[in-house]
Amino acid sequence: MNEVAEPVATGVITGGWSYIWAAYGVTWAALLLFLGRALLLSRAPDPEPE
């Protein structure tokens, strides 16, 4: 009866950094695409009515 129980958890989250960096990259890519599209549309001349 002198058995010591294995520790269940240390309270520290390990792993998962690849998901965080992927989300960070997707966020910046989306922001850059949005800003690039907004700049292109704002510089495009309006078609002249006939």
N, C-alpha and C positions, 0 to 999 in steps of 0.2 A: 504494500500500500504506500510505498515511498515513491511512486511514479510522479514525475514532474510533467505537467501539461505543456504541450507545444504552444508557443506564442501564436495567436491567431492573426494579429495584424499589428503593424508598428504605428499606424496613424498617419503614414506618409504616402501620398499618391505617387506611384512610380509609372513611368512610361506615358505614352500618349502625346509626346511632343511632336510627333510627325503630323498629327491631326491639327495641332495648334499652328504649326508653321504653314500647313496647307491652307488653313482658313485665313491666315494672315496674307498669304500670297494671293488667294482668290479675291480677298477684299481689296487689296491694292490694285490688282488687275482690273477689277470692275470699276473702281474709281477712276483709273486712268482712261479706260475705254469711254466712260461716261463723259469725262472732261474733254477728251479728244473729239468726241462726237458733238458735244455742245460748241466747241470752238469752230469746228468745220461748218456747222449749221449757222452759226452767227456770222461767219465771214462770207457765206455764199450769197451772191447777189440775188435779189428778188427778180423773178421773171417780169419783163415789161408787159403790161396788158396791151392788147391790140385794138 
